Amino acid sequence: MSKTVVVAAVIERGGRILICQRPPGVGHSGRWEFPGGKRERGEGDRSALRRELREELGIELTVDKRIWTAEAGPLELRFFRCRWRPQQRPRPLASTQFRWVERRDLSAYDFPPADFGLVKALAAGRLRPKG
């Protein structure tokens, strides 16, 4: 049986990374995550992530390369670097709140276990944006 693909964005602006808090009534409620969601049938990773960013935060971003992959039970999590556009104004449309967090502070937030490796790599500065 194939895994359900979840795509998520690593968005960095001025040394801070955008994270969202999961709403009540969903798995891992109250925990922090990188914005994104499940890929729908017939969607590619990048188009699914652009759709999720519109639905969750009301933003349009360019999706760059995949920087991390993790598995969590029936899920395959694919994380992509996304380029920030200064004119964007995110809104928490599908999450409790969002925050711009300094890399070194990421590990202070409660993420789902599948995100721990990525959070550790980002906090340690191992996955820096290009340019």
C-alpha positions in Angstrom: 0.0 0.0 0.0 1.4 3.4 -0.9 1.9 6.2 1.6 -0.1 9.4 1.8 2.1 12.3 0.7 2.1 15.4 2.9 4.0 18.4 1.6 5.2 21.3 3.8 7.0 24.6 3.3 10.2 25.8 4.9 9.8 29.6 4.5 12.6 31.8 5.8 12.7 35.6 6.0 15.5 37.5 7.7 16.8 34.5 9.5 13.4 33.6 10.9 11.3 30.6 9.8 7.5 30.5 9.6 5.7 27.9 11.7 2.0 27.4 12.4 0.2 25.9 15.4 -2.2 23.1 14.6 -5.9 23.8 15.5 -8.0 21.9 18.1 -9.7 18.8 16.9 -7.0 17.5 14.6 -4.1 15.1 15.0 -1.2 16.7 17.0 -3.5 19.5 18.1 -1.6 22.5 19.5 1.7 21.3 18.2 3.7 23.5 15.8 4.4 22.6 12.2 5.7 23.9 8.9 2.7 25.0 6.8 1.4 22.5 4.2 -0.9 19.5 4.0 -1.9 16.4 2.2 -1.4 16.1 -1.6 -4.7 15.4 -3.4 -5.2 12.8 -6.1 -3.7 14.0 -9.4 -1.7 16.8 -7.8 2.1 17.2 -8.0 4.0 18.1 -4.9 4.6 21.7 -5.8 1.1 22.4 -7.0 -0.3 20.8 -3.8 2.0 22.9 -1.6 1.0 26.1 -3.4 -2.7 25.2 -2.9 -2.1 24.5 0.8 -0.3 27.8 1.3 -3.2 29.7 -0.2 -5.7 27.7 1.9 -3.8 27.9 5.2 -2.1 31.3 5.1 -3.6 33.2 2.0 -0.1 33.5 0.4 1.4 32.7 -3.0 5.0 31.6 -3.0 7.4 29.9 -5.3 8.2 26.3 -4.3 11.8 25.5 -4.7 13.6 22.2 -4.2 12.8 19.5 -1.7 15.2 19.7 1.3 14.0 16.9 3.6 11.9 13.8 3.7 10.5 11.9 6.7 8.1 9.1 7.3 5.5 8.8 10.0 3.3 5.7 9.9 1.2 5.9 6.7 2.6 9.3 5.8 5.5 10.4 3.7 6.4 14.0 4.6 8.2 16.1 2.0 9.6 19.5 2.9 10.3 22.1 0.3 12.2 25.4 0.5 9.8 28.3 -0.5 10.9 31.8 -1.5 9.4 34.6 0.5 7.8 37.5 -1.4 8.0 40.7 0.7 4.5 41.9 -0.3 2.8 38.8 1.2 0.8 39.1 4.4 0.1 35.7 5.9 -3.1 35.1 7.9 -3.9 32.0 10.1 -6.8 30.7 8.0 -6.4 27.1 9.0 -4.3 27.2 12.1 -4.5 28.7 15.5 -1.6 31.1 14.9 1.7 31.4 13.1 5.0 32.8 14.2 8.3 33.8 12.6 10.9 32.0 14.8 14.6 32.3 14.8 16.4 29.1 13.7 18.1 28.6 17.1 14.7 28.8 18.9 12.9 26.2 16.8 13.6 23.3 19.2 11.8 25.2 22.0 8.5 24.6 20.1 6.5 21.3 20.4 6.6 19.7 16.9 5.3 16.3 15.9 8.0 13.6 16.2 8.3 13.2 12.4 9.6 16.8 12.2 12.3 16.5 14.9 15.1 15.7 12.4 14.3 18.7 10.2 13.9 21.0 13.2 17.3 19.9 14.6 19.0 20.4 11.2 17.5 23.9 10.8 18.3 25.0 14.3 21.9 23.8 13.9 22.2 25.8 10.6 22.8 22.8 8.4 20.0 23.7 5.9 20.7 27.3 4.9 18.9 29.1 2.1 20.8 29.6 -1.1 21.7 33.1 -2.2 
